[in-house]
Amino acid sequence: MSCGEPHETDCGEVLDHLYEFLDSEMPDVDRDKFRHHFEECSPCLEKYGLEEAVKKLVKRCCGHDDVPADLRAKVMGRLDLIRSGQPAPDHDITSTAQEN
């Protein structure tokens, strides 16, 4: 997605890392770039608002269950693979956690 306007930080980059921004899992300098992008790009700001609302809803409805650390590590590892363009494993990463 792109709004068609030139920005210092590309819309695609912002949307690819939106959850890192929402979860405060990026350096402050990158967070500042994203904030600036949202100030000048209404489509990305709208997407941010939607994802933030969904995240809050999920937290309110399902936020009482703790995620096992090993499952979180597996999911984050798989996300890193996908972001780097490497093929993700075919097996279900949650199967080990569900068996425990």
N, C-alpha and C positions, 0 to 999 in steps of 0.2 A: 504494500500500500504506500502511496505517496500522494501528497496533496498537489504536486506539480510545481511547487514553489521551491526555489533554492534555499537551503538552510545550511548553517555551519555544520550541524549534525544531521545526517540523512534520516529521513522518516523510517526507512527500513531498519537502520541500526537501532533507532529508538524502540521500535516495535519488537525487534528481536530480543532486546534486553529489558523489556518492560517489567517482567516479574522480578528481575534483579533490582530494578528501581523500586518497585512496590515493597519488596522485602528488605530494603536498605542493605543489599548485599553487593554494593559497588562502591568504589572510592568516591569521596566527596567531590572531587574535581569532575568526575563523570556525572554525578547526581546534579551538579550545577549546570553542566551542559544540557542535560535532559530537561531541567526546570526551564532553562532559557528556550529550548525548543518548544516546550508546551506553551510558553507565553506567546509564541509567534505562529503556532500551527494548530488551528482549531480541530482538524480531523484527528490528530494524534492526541490532543487534549481530551477529545470526546472518547476515544478508545481507552485512554488512561482512566477516565472517570468510570467507564463501564467496567473495566477489569477491577478497579478498586472496589466498586460496589459489589461485584461478584465475590471477591476475596473476603469482604466484610460479612457477607451473607453466609458464606461457607464457614467462616470462623464462628459466627454466632450459632449456626446450626450443628456444626460438627467439631468445633474447636476444643472440645473437652477431652478428646482422645489423644494420648501421646503417641507419636510415631516412633517405632523402634529405630535406634540409631543406625543399625545395619541396613534397614530398608531405606532410610533417608540417604545413606552413603551410596547405595546401589542406584537409586533414582538420580541423584546428582551426577554420578559417574556416567550414567546413560545419557543424561542431558548434555554433559560435556562432549561425549562422542558425537551426538547429533549436531551440536553447534559447530564442531570442528569439521563436519562433513563426512565423518567416517560412518560406515554402516553399523547400525545397532545390532546387538545379538538377537537371534531369533527366539531364544527362550524367554519365558515369562520371569522377569526379575522379582516379582512378588511371590513366586511359588515357594522359595526357601523361607521367607518370612511367614507365610501362611502355615507352613508345616510345623513351625516352632511353637 
